[in-house]
């Protein structure tokens, strides 16, 4: 499917510009959207979910104003390449309280998410460049529900989210405030006993604000980054017989 960005702001270093990616970075368009997941169910009521969510937003743009990023000033009129990557992997456990009712699910559990963030700003002539990278674990609460009608049409919802401001808990040894919400609504139909088709609306939003204790120069470690996305996609699920 496709993903759009209703709102996205970032500031790198305390003296840096508040960059609006829609106005300054050309993210006011649609991008391809993919998502891959697999459920491994056991003992009827338990499930392990493996997920990979790529999210790479790359946009060329001619700067309309001066932008300051980690002490580097990109002048108005500079042809730029903006890169924003926030792909992640997630391992989840779910307990289904409606396990005795086929086609029904109300499940609660927890996830461990590994974020792989990379932000780049580069002039197209190669003379100016700034980047910010971050890899780390994030604990997440997970909720998933599904109801199947006699017609084999079903409705589903899924929410993964967390909010934290405590060092260590948010995947950082610094005082960061961080949050993420990954929520979706899905309508599907059983096409065959082993294949479902579905339409999915999803929002992924979140970000962080704070200062790293050991920044890499020329950055002073301060980051303020908040992203809001909406996606619409068509998908298919393959299931083993009897699932």
SVG drawing of the C-alpha trace seen along z (x, -y; Angstrom):
<svg xmlns="http://www.w3.org/2000/svg" viewBox="-23 -31 56 59">
<polyline fill="none" stroke="black" stroke-width="0.4" points="0.0,0.0 1.1,-3.6 2.0,-5.7 1.5,-9.5 3.0,-11.9 0.5,-14.3 3.1,-15.8 6.9,-15.4 9.3,-17.7 12.9,-17.3 15.6,-19.4 19.2,-18.2 21.3,-20.1 19.8,-22.9 20.9,-25.6 19.5,-23.7 16.4,-24.6 13.0,-23.2 12.7,-21.3 9.2,-20.7 9.8,-17.7 6.6,-18.5 7.5,-22.2 11.3,-21.9 12.0,-18.3 9.4,-17.4 7.6,-14.7 4.2,-16.0 3.7,-13.1 3.0,-9.3 5.5,-6.6 5.4,-2.8 4.4,-0.8 5.3,2.8 4.9,4.9 5.7,8.5 4.6,10.6 4.2,14.2 2.2,15.8 3.4,19.0 0.5,20.4 0.9,23.1 -1.2,24.7 -4.3,23.1 -4.2,19.9 -0.6,18.6 1.0,16.9 4.4,15.5 4.4,12.8 7.5,11.9 7.3,8.6 9.5,6.5 8.4,3.0 10.6,1.1 10.1,-2.6 12.4,-4.6 11.5,-8.2 13.9,-9.8 13.2,-13.1 15.1,-15.6 14.3,-19.3 15.5,-22.8 15.8,-24.6 13.5,-27.6 15.2,-28.8 18.4,-28.4 18.5,-25.2 20.9,-24.5 21.6,-20.8 24.2,-20.0 26.0,-23.2 26.0,-23.0 24.1,-25.7 22.5,-24.6 21.7,-27.8 18.4,-28.6 18.6,-27.6 20.8,-24.5 19.7,-21.3 19.3,-18.7 18.7,-15.1 16.7,-14.3 16.8,-10.8 14.7,-9.5 14.7,-5.8 12.8,-4.3 12.6,-0.6 12.1,1.8 11.8,5.4 9.4,6.7 9.0,9.9 5.7,10.3 3.9,12.7 0.1,12.8 -2.4,14.7 -5.8,15.1 -8.6,15.0 -11.1,16.2 -9.1,19.2 -12.1,21.6 -14.1,19.7 -12.8,20.3 -12.4,17.1 -12.5,14.9 -9.6,13.2 -9.1,10.8 -5.4,11.1 -3.0,9.2 0.7,9.4 4.1,7.6 6.7,6.9 10.4,6.2 11.0,3.8 14.4,3.1 14.5,-0.3 17.0,-1.1 16.9,-4.9 19.0,-6.9 18.5,-10.5 20.6,-12.2 20.9,-15.7 23.2,-16.1 23.7,-18.8 23.5,-17.3 27.0,-18.5 28.4,-16.4 30.1,-19.4 27.7,-19.4 26.5,-16.4 25.0,-15.6 23.6,-12.3 22.2,-10.9 21.9,-7.1 20.3,-5.2 19.8,-1.5 18.1,-0.3 15.5,2.0 12.1,0.7 9.5,2.6 6.0,2.3 2.5,3.3 0.4,5.2 -3.4,5.7 -5.1,7.5 -8.8,8.4 -10.8,10.0 -14.4,11.0 -15.5,13.3 -19.0,13.2 -20.9,16.3 -20.2,14.9 -16.5,15.4 -16.0,11.6 -14.0,10.5 -13.0,7.3 -9.7,6.8 -7.8,4.3 -4.3,4.2 -2.4,1.7 1.2,1.6 2.3,-1.3 4.5,-2.6 5.5,-5.9 8.5,-6.3 10.7,-8.9 13.0,-6.8 16.6,-6.0 17.1,-2.4 13.4,-1.6 13.2,-3.6 16.3,-2.0 18.7,-4.9 21.0,-5.6 20.0,-9.3 16.9,-11.2 14.7,-10.9 11.0,-11.2 10.0,-8.6 6.7,-7.3 5.4,-5.1 1.9,-4.1 1.4,-1.5 -2.4,-1.0 -4.6,0.5 -8.1,1.4 -8.5,4.3 -11.4,5.8 -10.9,9.1 -12.5,12.2 -11.6,15.8 -10.9,16.4 -10.0,20.1 -9.4,22.2 -5.7,21.2 -5.8,17.7 -7.4,14.5 -7.5,11.1 -7.8,7.8 -7.8,4.0 -5.9,2.3 -5.7,-1.3 -2.8,-2.0 -1.1,-4.8 2.4,-4.8 3.4,-7.8 5.9,-8.6 9.3,-10.2 11.6,-11.3 13.0,-14.4 16.1,-14.6 19.9,-14.9 22.4,-12.0 25.1,-11.8 27.9,-11.0 27.1,-12.7 29.3,-12.4 30.7,-15.7 29.7,-18.0 26.3,-17.2 25.6,-18.3 23.4,-15.3 20.0,-17.1 17.3,-15.5 13.6,-16.5 11.9,-14.3 8.2,-13.5 6.7,-11.6 3.0,-10.9 2.1,-8.6 -1.0,-7.1 -1.1,-4.1 -3.7,-2.3 -2.8,1.2 -4.1,4.4 -2.7,7.6 -3.0,11.4 -2.4,13.9 -1.4,17.5 -2.4,20.0 -1.8,23.6 -4.9,25.9 -7.0,25.7 -5.7,22.3"/>
</svg>
